[in-house]
């Protein structure tokens, strides 16, 4: 049976457009497959470990074929535990608002915590990186208040979707479905885009579980 994890990168609760679209997506999943486990990981809930000097020292020790010691070992175990939680699911739903043209820092922190050698990726000096995640599928909900793909550079740029989807592919997740609602604030007609995004979420959710993920 598939297991779904919703990774929430928005701290805005009921005011969040990305969370509202994610709720539509997840509610549709529950309708089409009531038996599928769906869990929430609010990245703002205080359980995400830091990735600071000790964790960085542990990562470089592992890269060098050494065993982390002391505080570095504790930081390394926290990263492993976070990765194992993430890796125990095969379907991911990510709700990602745009912050300053990119992703919220809490999502970048999550990526930095789990992106470890031997966990998310392998590395060969000749062949380079190899993503280690297998059999996964991701649906990503992108929102932005001002930026829109048809707008000029005065309305911002998109380092949100390219960054996140490159990381997913780098980690081994090739099967990625995306839903966009942008702009959702600085526009004369947000309701049309909002309705379209929620409709796309419902349609995407109906096709999200069946079949084997690519990659």
N, C-alpha and C positions, 0 to 999 in steps of 0.2 A: 504494500500500500504506500502511496505517495505521502510525504509529510511536507507541509507548507510552513515557511517561516516568513512573517512580515517584519522587515527591518524598517523602523520608522526613524527618519532623520529630521523630522519637524518637531519643534518644541511648542507649537501653537495650539495644540489640542483641538477643540471644536471650531476654532477660527482658521484652521489649516485647510487650504484647498487640496493639497496633496493627500492628506489623511482622509478627507471626504471622498476623494476618488478611490483611494485604497479601500475604504469601507464598502463602496459599491462593488469593487472587484471581489473582495473577500466574501461579502454577502451572497454574491452570485455563485461563488465556489461552494458555499454551504448549501445553496439550493440545489445545485447539480450533483453534489457529492457530499451528502450529510455525514458520511462516515470518515471523511478525510480529516486527519488532525491538522488544525491550523493554530499556530502559536504566534504570539506577538513579542517582539524584542524592541522595546522603546530604548533607543540608544541614549536617551537623556535620563534614564532612571537611576543613574549613579553606580551601576554594576560594571560598566565598561572600565577595564584597568587602564592606567596611564601607560604611555610608551615613552619613558624618559631614559636617563643615563643607565640605569640598571638593565632595562630591557634591551637597549641598544648594545650594551656590553655583552649581554647574553647572545644576541643575534650574531654578532661578529665572532664570538667564541665558537658557536655552532658552525659558522661558515669556515672557520679554521680547523674544524674537526676536534674541537676541545669541548669539555663539559663545563657549563656555567657553574659558578660557585657562589655561595653566600646569597646576598641580596639579588644578584643577577640570576641565580637559580630560581628564586621565588618569583621574580618577574617573568622568567621564561615559562614557569608552570602556569602562571596566570594567563599568558598568551596562548598556551596549549589548551587550557580549559575553555577559553573563549572560542578558539578554532573548533574544538570538538563539538561545542554547542552548535555552531554554525554548520559544520560538516554533517551533522546528524540529520539534516533535512536535504531533500532533493529538489524542492521547488522553493524559489525565493520571490517575494514581492517586496520591492523597495519603493518607499515614498520619499521623493527627493526634491525639496524646494531649491531654487537657485539662490545662492548667497554670493554676492559680489562676483558674478559671472561663473562661479564654480559651485561646489557642493558644500554643505554645512561642515564646519570643522569636526563635529562629532562623528560624522561618517568617515572623514579622512582618518580620524583617530582609530575607528574600528578597522579600516583597511590596513593601517600601519600595524595594529596589534596582531591581526590574523595572517598577514602576508609574511610568513616565515619559511625559511628553507626546510624542506622535508615535510611541510604541512600544505601550504598553498602552491609552492613551486619547488622545482628542482633546478639545478644549474650545472652545466657542463662547460668547462673553459673553451672547448672547441665549438660545441653545438649551441651554447647559450642557454636561455631559460626554457623551462618546460612546465606548463600548468599541470597541477596534480588533481584538480577537482574533476570528477567524472560523473556522468549521468545526471547532471544538474540542468535546471531550466530557470530562467529569471524573467520576471515582468517588472519593468521599471516605470514608475509614474513620475514625470517631470513637470514641475510648475515654475513659473517665473512671473513676477509682478509687472515688469517693464519690458524685458527682452522678448522679441518675437522673431522667428526666422525670416520673415519678409521685411523686417525693419532695418533701417540703416545703422551704422556704427554708433550714432549718437544715442541709441537705445540699448547699447551694451553688446556683449559677445557671448558665445556659448563655449565655455570650458567645463560645462556641467556634464552633458551627455557624452561627449567624446572621451573625457577622462574616465568616467565610470564604466562605460562599455569597453574601453580599452583594458581597464583593470579586470573586468569579468572575463574577457577573452584570454588575457594573459594568464589568469588563474585556471583556465580550462573550461569556462562556461561559454559555450558557443551559441547556445539556443537562447536568444534574448528577444523579448517582445517589449515594445515601448509605447507609452501613452503620454501625449503632451497636452498641457493646457497652459499656453503662454502666448501673449501676455494675459494675466488675469485681473489686473488692477488698472493700469494706465491704458485703458481702451474704452471706446464709447459703447462697445457691445460685448461685455464679458459673458452675458448669459448664453449667447449662442455657442461660444467656445466651451463654456462649462457643460452645457447639455451634450455637446458632441463628445467631450472627454469622458463623461459618465457613460454614454452609450458605447464608446469604444472599450471602456473598462468592462462593461457587461459582456460584450462580444468576445473580448480577449479571454475573459475568465472561463467562458464555456469551452474553450479549446485548450486551456492551460494544462489540464491534468493528463489527458489521454496520450498514449504513445510514449516512445522512448526519446529522451532528450538527445540531441546531437552533441558530439564532442566527447 
